[in-house]
Amino acid sequence: MKSRLAFAALATAAVTVSPLAATAPALAATGEVVVFTNALQPLFVYTNPNGCHNLPADPHQINNQTDSEVRLYAFPGCIGPVAWILRPGYGVNTAPIGSFSA
């Protein structure tokens, strides 16, 4: 009887711990998000981006050189609906984009 109680206690503990292990926080994207504005400005490079980043005024092209998807938003602060999801290894000529998250 004691062994059944011990087994039940261990099984309950395992079930209780499992959901916590499955919700570990995601890591930051590895690589760079590169933004081109115009030929008179240097490239804006965001290395290993994590979270929300406001973009410089008038971005013309955004390249995702990370290992994660990048979500583009029309407004600063990553508010509003996602305007575009940029897969790793892809770039896009942008309409007015205000921010991105990785």
Biopython code that builds the backbone (N, CA, C, O; Angstrom):
import numpy as np
from Bio.PDB.StructureBuilder import StructureBuilder

atoms = [
    (1, "MET", "N", (0.821, -1.196, 0.000)),
    (1, "MET", "CA", (0.000, 0.000, 0.000)),
    (1, "MET", "C", (0.860, 1.253, 0.000)),
    (1, "MET", "O", (0.560, 2.230, -0.686)),
    (2, "LYS", "N", (1.966, 1.210, 0.803)),
    (2, "LYS", "CA", (2.845, 2.373, 0.856)),
    (2, "LYS", "C", (3.482, 2.652, -0.500)),
    (2, "LYS", "O", (3.658, 3.810, -0.877)),
    (3, "SER", "N", (3.833, 1.588, -1.239)),
    (3, "SER", "CA", (4.468, 1.789, -2.543)),
    (3, "SER", "C", (3.490, 2.416, -3.529)),
    (3, "SER", "O", (3.905, 3.207, -4.376)),
    (4, "ARG", "N", (2.205, 2.085, -3.444)),
    (4, "ARG", "CA", (1.208, 2.702, -4.316)),
    (4, "ARG", "C", (1.054, 4.185, -3.990)),
    (4, "ARG", "O", (0.939, 5.011, -4.895)),
    (5, "LEU", "N", (1.050, 4.522, -2.717)),
    (5, "LEU", "CA", (0.949, 5.928, -2.321)),
    (5, "LEU", "C", (2.173, 6.707, -2.775)),
    (5, "LEU", "O", (2.054, 7.836, -3.251)),
    (6, "ALA", "N", (3.345, 6.109, -2.629)),
    (6, "ALA", "CA", (4.578, 6.761, -3.063)),
    (6, "ALA", "C", (4.561, 6.976, -4.571)),
    (6, "ALA", "O", (4.945, 8.045, -5.046)),
    (7, "PHE", "N", (4.119, 5.964, -5.334)),
    (7, "PHE", "CA", (4.038, 6.077, -6.787)),
    (7, "PHE", "C", (3.051, 7.170, -7.178)),
    (7, "PHE", "O", (3.334, 7.962, -8.077)),
    (8, "ALA", "N", (1.904, 7.225, -6.522)),
    (8, "ALA", "CA", (0.897, 8.247, -6.815)),
    (8, "ALA", "C", (1.432, 9.634, -6.523)),
    (8, "ALA", "O", (1.165, 10.567, -7.280)),
    (9, "ALA", "N", (2.184, 9.791, -5.440)),
    (9, "ALA", "CA", (2.767, 11.088, -5.111)),
    (9, "ALA", "C", (3.791, 11.510, -6.159)),
    (9, "ALA", "O", (3.814, 12.673, -6.562)),
    (10, "LEU", "N", (4.639, 10.580, -6.609)),
    (10, "LEU", "CA", (5.631, 10.893, -7.636)),
    (10, "LEU", "C", (4.969, 11.229, -8.970)),
    (10, "LEU", "O", (5.398, 12.153, -9.662)),
    (11, "ALA", "N", (3.934, 10.490, -9.330)),
    (11, "ALA", "CA", (3.229, 10.751, -10.582)),
    (11, "ALA", "C", (2.570, 12.127, -10.558)),
    (11, "ALA", "O", (2.595, 12.848, -11.555)),
    (12, "THR", "N", (1.982, 12.491, -9.420)),
    (12, "THR", "CA", (1.366, 13.804, -9.274)),
    (12, "THR", "C", (2.415, 14.903, -9.380)),
    (12, "THR", "O", (2.179, 15.918, -10.035)),
    (13, "ALA", "N", (3.558, 14.716, -8.752)),
    (13, "ALA", "CA", (4.637, 15.706, -8.822)),
    (13, "ALA", "C", (5.141, 15.859, -10.244)),
    (13, "ALA", "O", (5.412, 16.979, -10.677)),
    (14, "ALA", "N", (5.275, 14.772, -10.979)),
    (14, "ALA", "CA", (5.752, 14.833, -12.362)),
    (14, "ALA", "C", (4.772, 15.590, -13.242)),
    (14, "ALA", "O", (5.184, 16.391, -14.080)),
    (15, "VAL", "N", (3.475, 15.344, -13.061)),
    (15, "VAL", "CA", (2.462, 16.047, -13.840)),
    (15, "VAL", "C", (2.457, 17.528, -13.490)),
    (15, "VAL", "O", (2.256, 18.369, -14.366)),
    (16, "THR", "N", (2.672, 17.854, -12.236)),
    (16, "THR", "CA", (2.679, 19.247, -11.809)),
    (16, "THR", "C", (3.878, 19.999, -12.368)),
    (16, "THR", "O", (3.746, 21.173, -12.717)),
    (17, "VAL", "N", (5.038, 19.369, -12.465)),
    (17, "VAL", "CA", (6.253, 20.031, -12.930)),
    (17, "VAL", "C", (6.283, 20.145, -14.443)),
    (17, "VAL", "O", (6.828, 21.120, -14.960)),
    (18, "SER", "N", (5.734, 19.214, -15.160)),
    (18, "SER", "CA", (5.821, 19.189, -16.622)),
    (18, "SER", "C", (5.338, 20.470, -17.294)),
    (18, "SER", "O", (6.049, 20.985, -18.156)),
    (19, "PRO", "N", (4.159, 21.019, -16.948)),
    (19, "PRO", "CA", (3.730, 22.246, -17.618)),
    (19, "PRO", "C", (4.698, 23.407, -17.392)),
    (19, "PRO", "O", (4.858, 24.246, -18.278)),
    (20, "LEU", "N", (5.334, 23.473, -16.253)),
    (20, "LEU", "CA", (6.281, 24.547, -15.994)),
    (20, "LEU", "C", (7.495, 24.432, -16.902)),
    (20, "LEU", "O", (7.993, 25.446, -17.389)),
    (21, "ALA", "N", (7.968, 23.253, -17.133)),
    (21, "ALA", "CA", (9.124, 23.044, -18.003)),
    (21, "ALA", "C", (8.784, 23.387, -19.452)),
    (21, "ALA", "O", (9.647, 23.844, -20.201)),
    (22, "ALA", "N", (7.549, 23.171, -19.842)),
    (22, "ALA", "CA", (7.151, 23.424, -21.225)),
    (22, "ALA", "C", (7.002, 24.910, -21.517)),
    (22, "ALA", "O", (6.967, 25.289, -22.687)),
    (23, "THR", "N", (6.914, 25.760, -20.513)),
    (23, "THR", "CA", (6.707, 27.183, -20.733)),
    (23, "THR", "C", (7.974, 27.992, -20.487)),
    (23, "THR", "O", (7.895, 29.134, -20.034)),
    (24, "ALA", "N", (9.126, 27.429, -20.773)),
    (24, "ALA", "CA", (10.381, 28.164, -20.618)),
    (24, "ALA", "C", (10.392, 29.343, -21.585)),
    (24, "ALA", "O", (9.872, 29.227, -22.694)),
    (25, "PRO", "N", (10.978, 30.486, -21.187)),
    (25, "PRO", "CA", (10.971, 31.657, -22.049)),
    (25, "PRO", "C", (11.777, 31.435, -23.320)),
    (25, "PRO", "O", (12.782, 30.725, -23.311)),
    (26, "ALA", "N", (11.330, 32.047, -24.411)),
    (26, "ALA", "CA", (12.033, 31.934, -25.686)),
    (26, "ALA", "C", (13.314, 32.756, -25.649)),
    (26, "ALA", "O", (13.404, 33.760, -24.942)),
    (27, "LEU", "N", (14.285, 32.323, -26.409)),
    (27, "LEU", "CA", (15.543, 33.041, -26.486)),
    (27, "LEU", "C", (15.443, 34.151, -27.516)),
    (27, "LEU", "O", (14.580, 34.115, -28.392)),
    (28, "ALA", "N", (16.327, 35.142, -27.413)),
    (28, "ALA", "CA", (16.371, 36.222, -28.384)),
    (28, "ALA", "C", (16.783, 35.667, -29.737)),
    (28, "ALA", "O", (17.457, 34.641, -29.824)),
    (29, "ALA", "N", (16.371, 36.355, -30.786)),
    (29, "ALA", "CA", (16.790, 35.962, -32.130)),
    (29, "ALA", "C", (18.303, 36.118, -32.235)),
    (29, "ALA", "O", (18.877, 37.053, -31.677)),
    (30, "THR", "N", (18.936, 35.210, -32.944)),
    (30, "THR", "CA", (20.372, 35.271, -33.160)),
    (30, "THR", "C", (20.622, 35.736, -34.580)),
    (30, "THR", "O", (20.080, 35.168, -35.529)),
    (31, "GLY", "N", (21.434, 36.759, -34.730)),
    (31, "GLY", "CA", (21.734, 37.316, -36.040)),
    (31, "GLY", "C", (21.447, 38.802, -36.050)),
    (31, "GLY", "O", (21.520, 39.469, -35.018)),
    (32, "GLU", "N", (21.120, 39.316, -37.230)),
    (32, "GLU", "CA", (20.910, 40.758, -37.377)),
    (32, "GLU", "C", (19.661, 41.061, -38.189)),
    (32, "GLU", "O", (19.308, 40.331, -39.115)),
    (33, "VAL", "N", (19.002, 42.150, -37.822)),
    (33, "VAL", "CA", (17.976, 42.763, -38.657)),
    (33, "VAL", "C", (18.626, 44.029, -39.205)),
    (33, "VAL", "O", (19.085, 44.880, -38.443)),
    (34, "VAL", "N", (18.662, 44.150, -40.536)),
    (34, "VAL", "CA", (19.354, 45.267, -41.185)),
    (34, "VAL", "C", (18.328, 46.131, -41.901)),
    (34, "VAL", "O", (17.497, 45.630, -42.659)),
    (35, "VAL", "N", (18.396, 47.457, -41.648)),
    (35, "VAL", "CA", (17.429, 48.394, -42.219)),
    (35, "VAL", "C", (18.162, 49.421, -43.079)),
    (35, "VAL", "O", (19.102, 50.073, -42.623)),
    (36, "PHE", "N", (17.720, 49.555, -44.328)),
    (36, "PHE", "CA", (18.237, 50.566, -45.255)),
    (36, "PHE", "C", (17.225, 51.688, -45.343)),
    (36, "PHE", "O", (16.039, 51.443, -45.565)),
    (37, "THR", "N", (17.695, 52.944, -45.166)),
    (37, "THR", "CA", (16.806, 54.099, -45.317)),
    (37, "THR", "C", (17.081, 54.824, -46.630)),
    (37, "THR", "O", (16.178, 54.982, -47.452)),
    (38, "ASN", "N", (18.321, 55.267, -46.833)),
    (38, "ASN", "CA", (18.698, 55.918, -48.095)),
    (38, "ASN", "C", (20.214, 55.861, -48.269)),
    (38, "ASN", "O", (20.933, 55.484, -47.344)),
    (39, "ALA", "N", (20.696, 56.229, -49.441)),
    (39, "ALA", "CA", (22.118, 56.102, -49.770)),
    (39, "ALA", "C", (22.998, 57.062, -48.974)),
    (39, "ALA", "O", (24.218, 56.897, -48.975)),
    (40, "LEU", "N", (22.432, 58.050, -48.301)),
    (40, "LEU", "CA", (23.216, 59.013, -47.533)),
    (40, "LEU", "C", (23.353, 58.635, -46.064)),
    (40, "LEU", "O", (24.060, 59.308, -45.314)),
    (41, "GLN", "N", (22.690, 57.578, -45.652)),
    (41, "GLN", "CA", (22.718, 57.130, -44.258)),
    (41, "GLN", "C", (23.355, 55.748, -44.172)),
    (41, "GLN", "O", (23.181, 54.926, -45.072)),
    (42, "PRO", "N", (24.096, 55.487, -43.090)),
    (42, "PRO", "CA", (24.595, 54.113, -42.912)),
    (42, "PRO", "C", (23.425, 53.169, -42.618)),
    (42, "PRO", "O", (22.343, 53.611, -42.230)),
    (43, "LEU", "N", (23.652, 51.883, -42.805)),
    (43, "LEU", "CA", (22.640, 50.888, -42.476)),
    (43, "LEU", "C", (22.396, 50.893, -40.975)),
    (43, "LEU", "O", (23.315, 51.122, -40.189)),
    (44, "PHE", "N", (21.167, 50.642, -40.586)),
    (44, "PHE", "CA", (20.828, 50.462, -39.172)),
    (44, "PHE", "C", (20.858, 48.964, -38.919)),
    (44, "PHE", "O", (20.131, 48.214, -39.570)),
    (45, "VAL", "N", (21.685, 48.517, -37.987)),
    (45, "VAL", "CA", (21.858, 47.092, -37.722)),
    (45, "VAL", "C", (21.448, 46.807, -36.281)),
    (45, "VAL", "O", (21.951, 47.429, -35.345)),
    (46, "TYR", "N", (20.532, 45.864, -36.119)),
    (46, "TYR", "CA", (20.057, 45.437, -34.805)),
    (46, "TYR", "C", (20.589, 44.015, -34.594)),
    (46, "TYR", "O", (20.100, 43.068, -35.209)),
    (47, "THR", "N", (21.581, 43.875, -33.731)),
    (47, "THR", "CA", (22.231, 42.583, -33.494)),
    (47, "THR", "C", (21.520, 41.824, -32.380)),
    (47, "THR", "O", (21.268, 42.372, -31.307)),
    (48, "ASN", "N", (21.201, 40.565, -32.641)),
    (48, "ASN", "CA", (20.501, 39.690, -31.691)),
    (48, "ASN", "C", (19.294, 40.398, -31.074)),
    (48, "ASN", "O", (19.201, 40.503, -29.851)),
    (49, "PRO", "N", (18.370, 40.885, -31.904)),
    (49, "PRO", "CA", (17.240, 41.654, -31.382)),
    (49, "PRO", "C", (16.338, 40.819, -30.487)),
    (49, "PRO", "O", (16.115, 39.634, -30.733)),
    (50, "ASN", "N", (15.827, 41.455, -29.453)),
    (50, "ASN", "CA", (14.914, 40.808, -28.522)),
    (50, "ASN", "C", (13.862, 41.833, -28.144)),
    (50, "ASN", "O", (14.200, 42.912, -27.658)),
    (51, "GLY", "N", (12.609, 41.522, -28.356)),
    (51, "GLY", "CA", (11.539, 42.455, -28.005)),
    (51, "GLY", "C", (11.241, 43.421, -29.137)),
    (51, "GLY", "O", (11.484, 43.125, -30.307)),
    (52, "CYS", "N", (10.708, 44.581, -28.771)),
    (52, "CYS", "CA", (10.253, 45.583, -29.732)),
    (52, "CYS", "C", (11.334, 46.632, -29.991)),
    (52, "CYS", "O", (12.018, 47.080, -29.071)),
    (53, "HIS", "N", (11.475, 47.013, -31.265)),
    (53, "HIS", "CA", (12.434, 48.045, -31.661)),
    (53, "HIS", "C", (11.744, 49.032, -32.593)),
    (53, "HIS", "O", (11.135, 48.632, -33.586)),
    (54, "ASN", "N", (11.839, 50.327, -32.273)),
    (54, "ASN", "CA", (11.333, 51.339, -33.180)),
    (54, "ASN", "C", (12.337, 51.529, -34.308)),
    (54, "ASN", "O", (13.547, 51.516, -34.085)),
    (55, "LEU", "N", (11.821, 51.704, -35.518)),
    (55, "LEU", "CA", (12.674, 51.865, -36.687)),
    (55, "LEU", "C", (12.983, 53.328, -36.945)),
    (55, "LEU", "O", (12.243, 54.205, -36.501)),
    (56, "PRO", "N", (14.079, 53.604, -37.666)),
    (56, "PRO", "CA", (14.369, 54.982, -38.045)),
    (56, "PRO", "C", (13.284, 55.500, -38.984)),
    (56, "PRO", "O", (12.516, 54.725, -39.554)),
    (57, "ALA", "N", (13.235, 56.812, -39.133)),
    (57, "ALA", "CA", (12.235, 57.413, -40.019)),
    (57, "ALA", "C", (12.462, 56.951, -41.457)),
    (57, "ALA", "O", (13.603, 56.865, -41.912)),
    (58, "ASP", "N", (11.411, 56.664, -42.147)),
    (58, "ASP", "CA", (11.413, 56.342, -43.569)),
    (58, "ASP", "C", (12.293, 55.151, -43.959)),
    (58, "ASP", "O", (13.166, 55.293, -44.815)),
    (59, "PRO", "N", (12.081, 53.989, -43.352)),
    (59, "PRO", "CA", (12.852, 52.819, -43.783)),
    (59, "PRO", "C", (12.403, 52.381, -45.181)),
    (59, "PRO", "O", (11.210, 52.409, -45.486)),
    (60, "HIS", "N", (13.342, 51.982, -46.018)),
    (60, "HIS", "CA", (12.990, 51.539, -47.370)),
    (60, "HIS", "C", (13.103, 50.037, -47.543)),
    (60, "HIS", "O", (12.357, 49.446, -48.324)),
    (61, "GLN", "N", (14.030, 49.409, -46.825)),
    (61, "GLN", "CA", (14.173, 47.961, -46.925)),
    (61, "GLN", "C", (14.593, 47.395, -45.580)),
    (61, "GLN", "O", (15.429, 47.969, -44.882)),
    (62, "ILE", "N", (13.997, 46.248, -45.223)),
    (62, "ILE", "CA", (14.335, 45.545, -43.984)),
    (62, "ILE", "C", (14.714, 44.122, -44.354)),
    (62, "ILE", "O", (13.979, 43.443, -45.071)),
    (63, "ASN", "N", (15.865, 43.671, -43.862)),
    (63, "ASN", "CA", (16.348, 42.311, -44.115)),
    (63, "ASN", "C", (16.451, 41.564, -42.797)),
    (63, "ASN", "O", (17.017, 42.067, -41.826)),
    (64, "ASN", "N", (15.903, 40.366, -42.774)),
    (64, "ASN", "CA", (15.946, 39.524, -41.588)),
    (64, "ASN", "C", (17.059, 38.497, -41.749)),
    (64, "ASN", "O", (16.895, 37.497, -42.448)),
    (65, "GLN", "N", (18.184, 38.748, -41.101)),
    (65, "GLN", "CA", (19.316, 37.825, -41.145)),
    (65, "GLN", "C", (19.453, 37.095, -39.809)),
    (65, "GLN", "O", (20.555, 36.736, -39.393)),
    (66, "THR", "N", (18.310, 36.881, -39.142)),
    (66, "THR", "CA", (18.288, 36.154, -37.870)),
    (66, "THR", "C", (17.787, 34.739, -38.099)),
    (66, "THR", "O", (17.501, 34.341, -39.229)),
    (67, "ASP", "N", (17.685, 33.988, -37.016)),
    (67, "ASP", "CA", (17.150, 32.631, -37.090)),
    (67, "ASP", "C", (15.684, 32.567, -36.660)),
    (67, "ASP", "O", (15.152, 31.481, -36.433)),
    (68, "SER", "N", (15.029, 33.724, -36.547)),
    (68, "SER", "CA", (13.634, 33.797, -36.087)),
    (68, "SER", "C", (12.813, 34.691, -36.999)),
    (68, "SER", "O", (13.356, 35.520, -37.730)),
    (69, "GLU", "N", (11.494, 34.514, -36.950)),
    (69, "GLU", "CA", (10.608, 35.425, -37.673)),
    (69, "GLU", "C", (10.674, 36.811, -37.051)),
    (69, "GLU", "O", (10.865, 36.952, -35.843)),
    (70, "VAL", "N", (10.515, 37.834, -37.886)),
    (70, "VAL", "CA", (10.450, 39.223, -37.436)),
    (70, "VAL", "C", (9.079, 39.745, -37.817)),
    (70, "VAL", "O", (8.648, 39.604, -38.961)),
    (71, "ARG", "N", (8.399, 40.344, -36.865)),
    (71, "ARG", "CA", (7.063, 40.904, -37.110)),
    (71, "ARG", "C", (7.188, 42.412, -37.286)),
    (71, "ARG", "O", (7.767, 43.098, -36.444)),
    (72, "LEU", "N", (6.642, 42.921, -38.385)),
    (72, "LEU", "CA", (6.693, 44.357, -38.685)),
    (72, "LEU", "C", (5.349, 44.989, -38.355)),
    (72, "LEU", "O", (4.294, 44.414, -38.625)),
    (73, "TYR", "N", (5.401, 46.184, -37.766)),
    (73, "TYR", "CA", (4.205, 46.926, -37.355)),
    (73, "TYR", "C", (4.218, 48.301, -38.006)),
    (73, "TYR", "O", (5.283, 48.886, -38.204)),
    (74, "ALA", "N", (3.060, 48.811, -38.334)),
    (74, "ALA", "CA", (2.954, 50.133, -38.958)),
    (74, "ALA", "C", (3.282, 51.261, -37.985)),
    (74, "ALA", "O", (3.674, 52.348, -38.409)),
    (75, "PHE", "N", (3.128, 51.014, -36.697)),
    (75, "PHE", "CA", (3.301, 52.070, -35.708)),
    (75, "PHE", "C", (4.458, 51.776, -34.769)),
    (75, "PHE", "O", (4.793, 50.612, -34.547)),
    (76, "PRO", "N", (5.078, 52.821, -34.211)),
    (76, "PRO", "CA", (6.123, 52.610, -33.191)),
    (76, "PRO", "C", (5.543, 51.879, -31.982)),
    (76, "PRO", "O", (4.338, 51.925, -31.735)),
    (77, "GLY", "N", (6.403, 51.216, -31.246)),
    (77, "GLY", "CA", (5.971, 50.526, -30.030)),
    (77, "GLY", "C", (5.334, 49.177, -30.274)),
    (77, "GLY", "O", (4.781, 48.580, -29.350)),
    (78, "CYS", "N", (5.398, 48.681, -31.503)),
    (78, "CYS", "CA", (4.819, 47.371, -31.848)),
    (78, "CYS", "C", (3.343, 47.285, -31.481)),
    (78, "CYS", "O", (2.867, 46.258, -30.997)),
    (79, "ILE", "N", (2.627, 48.385, -31.722)),
    (79, "ILE", "CA", (1.188, 48.377, -31.439)),
    (79, "ILE", "C", (0.411, 48.227, -32.735)),
    (79, "ILE", "O", (0.920, 48.505, -33.820)),
    (80, "GLY", "N", (-0.795, 47.795, -32.606)),
    (80, "GLY", "CA", (-1.637, 47.566, -33.769)),
    (80, "GLY", "C", (-1.388, 46.188, -34.344)),
    (80, "GLY", "O", (-0.585, 45.421, -33.814)),
    (81, "PRO", "N", (-2.075, 45.876, -35.427)),
    (81, "PRO", "CA", (-1.917, 44.553, -36.020)),
    (81, "PRO", "C", (-0.542, 44.398, -36.678)),
    (81, "PRO", "O", (0.105, 45.384, -37.030)),
    (82, "VAL", "N", (-0.116, 43.167, -36.835)),
    (82, "VAL", "CA", (1.138, 42.878, -37.529)),
    (82, "VAL", "C", (0.931, 43.182, -39.009)),
    (82, "VAL", "O", (0.008, 42.658, -39.634)),
    (83, "ALA", "N", (1.795, 44.032, -39.566)),
    (83, "ALA", "CA", (1.678, 44.400, -40.973)),
    (83, "ALA", "C", (2.339, 43.367, -41.883)),
    (83, "ALA", "O", (1.921, 43.188, -43.026)),
    (84, "TRP", "N", (3.372, 42.686, -41.376)),
    (84, "TRP", "CA", (4.105, 41.725, -42.203)),
    (84, "TRP", "C", (4.903, 40.820, -41.289)),
    (84, "TRP", "O", (5.418, 41.271, -40.266)),
    (85, "ILE", "N", (5.013, 39.550, -41.642)),
    (85, "ILE", "CA", (5.905, 38.623, -40.942)),
    (85, "ILE", "C", (7.028, 38.282, -41.903)),
    (85, "ILE", "O", (6.799, 37.752, -42.990)),
    (86, "LEU", "N", (8.244, 38.595, -41.484)),
    (86, "LEU", "CA", (9.423, 38.416, -42.321)),
    (86, "LEU", "C", (10.191, 37.192, -41.851)),
    (86, "LEU", "O", (10.743, 37.183, -40.751)),
    (87, "ARG", "N", (10.226, 36.162, -42.683)),
    (87, "ARG", "CA", (10.903, 34.915, -42.330)),
    (87, "ARG", "C", (12.420, 35.091, -42.358)),
    (87, "ARG", "O", (12.930, 35.993, -43.022)),
    (88, "PRO", "N", (13.141, 34.229, -41.637)),
    (88, "PRO", "CA", (14.605, 34.290, -41.646)),
    (88, "PRO", "C", (15.159, 34.170, -43.063)),
    (88, "PRO", "O", (14.716, 33.329, -43.845)),
    (89, "GLY", "N", (16.140, 35.027, -43.384)),
    (89, "GLY", "CA", (16.774, 34.988, -44.690)),
    (89, "GLY", "C", (16.054, 35.777, -45.765)),
    (89, "GLY", "O", (16.458, 35.736, -46.927)),
    (90, "TYR", "N", (14.991, 36.498, -45.407)),
    (90, "TYR", "CA", (14.212, 37.262, -46.378)),
    (90, "TYR", "C", (14.277, 38.753, -46.066)),
    (90, "TYR", "O", (14.597, 39.161, -44.949)),
    (91, "GLY", "N", (13.965, 39.556, -47.085)),
    (91, "GLY", "CA", (13.886, 41.002, -46.922)),
    (91, "GLY", "C", (12.633, 41.503, -47.593)),
    (91, "GLY", "O", (11.980, 40.782, -48.347)),
    (92, "VAL", "N", (12.302, 42.762, -47.307)),
    (92, "VAL", "CA", (11.106, 43.341, -47.908)),
    (92, "VAL", "C", (11.323, 44.847, -48.085)),
    (92, "VAL", "O", (11.878, 45.517, -47.215)),
    (93, "ASN", "N", (10.870, 45.362, -49.237)),
    (93, "ASN", "CA", (10.786, 46.806, -49.422)),
    (93, "ASN", "C", (9.562, 47.251, -48.661)),
    (93, "ASN", "O", (8.490, 46.662, -48.799)),
    (94, "THR", "N", (9.713, 48.281, -47.861)),
    (94, "THR", "CA", (8.644, 48.609, -46.925)),
    (94, "THR", "C", (7.795, 49.789, -47.360)),
    (94, "THR", "O", (8.266, 50.722, -48.011)),
    (95, "ALA", "N", (6.553, 49.718, -46.984)),
    (95, "ALA", "CA", (5.694, 50.884, -46.909)),
    (95, "ALA", "C", (6.049, 51.496, -45.557)),
    (95, "ALA", "O", (6.955, 50.989, -44.895)),
    (96, "PRO", "N", (5.391, 52.542, -45.125)),
    (96, "PRO", "CA", (5.750, 53.066, -43.802)),
    (96, "PRO", "C", (5.611, 52.006, -42.715)),
    (96, "PRO", "O", (4.519, 51.498, -42.461)),
    (97, "ILE", "N", (6.709, 51.688, -42.090)),
    (97, "ILE", "CA", (6.759, 50.731, -40.994)),
    (97, "ILE", "C", (7.374, 51.451, -39.808)),
    (97, "ILE", "O", (8.381, 52.141, -39.961)),
    (98, "GLY", "N", (6.784, 51.301, -38.624)),
    (98, "GLY", "CA", (7.258, 52.042, -37.470)),
    (98, "GLY", "C", (8.096, 51.249, -36.497)),
    (98, "GLY", "O", (8.892, 51.823, -35.754)),
    (99, "SER", "N", (7.927, 49.901, -36.485)),
    (99, "SER", "CA", (8.655, 49.110, -35.506)),
    (99, "SER", "C", (8.659, 47.643, -35.914)),
    (99, "SER", "O", (7.943, 47.229, -36.826)),
    (100, "PHE", "N", (9.488, 46.865, -35.211)),
    (100, "PHE", "CA", (9.508, 45.425, -35.427)),
    (100, "PHE", "C", (9.764, 44.725, -34.111)),
    (100, "PHE", "O", (10.289, 45.318, -33.169)),
    (101, "SER", "N", (9.388, 43.457, -34.053)),
    (101, "SER", "CA", (9.694, 42.637, -32.877)),
    (101, "SER", "C", (10.264, 41.302, -33.354)),
    (101, "SER", "O", (9.904, 40.778, -34.407)),
    (102, "ALA", "N", (11.168, 40.782, -32.528)),
    (102, "ALA", "CA", (11.805, 39.500, -32.854)),
    (102, "ALA", "C", (11.776, 38.629, -31.625)),
    (102, "ALA", "O", (12.258, 37.496, -31.660)),
]
sb = StructureBuilder()
sb.init_structure("model")
sb.init_model(0)
sb.init_chain("A")
sb.init_seg("    ")
for serial, (resi, resn, name, xyz) in enumerate(atoms, 1):
    if name == "N":
        sb.init_residue(resn, " ", resi, " ")
    sb.init_atom(name, np.array(xyz, "f"), 0.0, 1.0, " ", f" {name:<3s}", serial, name[0])
structure = sb.get_structure()
